Amino acid sequence: MQYDDNGALLKSTIPELPPPKRGKVRDIYEVDDCLLLVATDRISAFDSVMPNGIPDKGKILTSISKFWFEVMEWMPNHMITADVSEYPESLAAYHSDLKDRSMLVRKANPLPVECVSRGYLIGSGWKDYQATGSICGIDLRPGYRLAEKLDTPLFTPAYKAPQGEHDENISYAKVMDLIGADAAAFLKEQTEKLYIEAAEFALKKGIIIADTKFEFGVFNDEIILIDEVLTPDSSRFWPAADYVAGKNPPSLDKQFVRDYLESVSWDKSPPAPELPNDVVEKTREKYLQAFYELTGNYLNAPSS
């Protein structure tokens, strides 16, 4: 396994398995007829992976996803187990590295649509609204303020571009063209249902989920939830106690890293700059706080 100077896992290595497919954050291995997802501590922003990571981040992402899969078990998902003692014998030598940061999952065929649900007006949605009065082509009423709650959550899908290319916001009509009318209607309905249920649950825990994204795949002719779910990497989490409409809220997600990168002279083209130690530690604290607030549990993993 390859770690950086702060103890963040940057790459996993399991020689007994075929070389993994490496995403921005996860290393994905073929294991028999399943997949092993290993969440590293890599962090990406503006479509670039930072040269250093956030210690324990992969464990937090995996633990939060597992938590949500169990909370919303009504929606079929790809998780088989996150318990390393139930992994194939071929992985026994790597249990200590895989514990808490990996998941054995069903090998679904991913749909090429990123399903974004927006409940508040922030980020690119706010910029779009200021310029056009709409978000992703959906007209909104006038008078919204920065970070204000939308009257109704919006489904704003994106096309999942091949690795190395930028995802592209698309219309609902384009979703139907890509995957068919029935599948498109199912994704929209389930995305809205998942977001509303999660947002209500999180608010009771003191966290606003401003927006999030879901990914789906097909397994045995059934559309199931895949990838990560409602994590600080895939969502905007705001402490409800600090929220004020009209102001940019503090976050418990990787917006903190984006804000830092916006403050330095980087043109957002690779290679990305190394994150300072204080930014790394503060980001780790935010992820840990999000995990604790949502689950009521502490991560049983000290920083390396």
GIKAQUI-V964045 format. One record per residue. NEAR is the number of other C-alpha atoms within 10 Angstrom. Layout:
near
NEAR
NEAR
//
This chain:
near
11
11
18
16
10
15
16
22
24
23
19
22
15
14
8
9
13
12
14
20
11
16
14
17
20
24
20
21
21
16
18
10
8
15
20
24
25
26
29
32
26
25
20
19
17
12
16
16
19
19
15
25
27
28
27
26
27
25
23
26
27
24
22
22
20
18
17
17
21
13
13
13
10
9
14
14
21
23
20
15
16
21
14
21
12
12
17
11
9
11
16
13
10
14
14
10
15
22
17
24
23
26
26
24
20
20
20
21
15
18
19
17
25
23
22
23
25
24
24
25
24
22
14
11
19
20
15
16
22
15
10
14
19
17
21
20
15
13
11
14
10
10
8
19
16
21
21
20
16
16
11
11
17
20
23
21
25
21
19
18
13
9
11
10
9
12
16
13
17
16
17
19
11
17
23
14
11
15
14
12
15
9
15
18
15
12
25
20
12
15
23
21
14
19
25
17
12
18
21
13
16
19
15
12
17
17
24
24
27
23
22
24
23
23
20
22
21
17
17
9
9
10
21
21
24
24
17
22
23
24
25
24
22
17
22
25
29
21
20
17
9
11
17
12
14
12
12
14
17
15
22
27
24
22
19
17
19
13
11
12
19
12
9
9
8
12
10
14
10
12
12
19
17
13
17
10
12
9
14
19
16
15
22
22
16
18
25
22
19
25
22
16
17
18
15
11
11
12
15
9
12
7
13
11
//
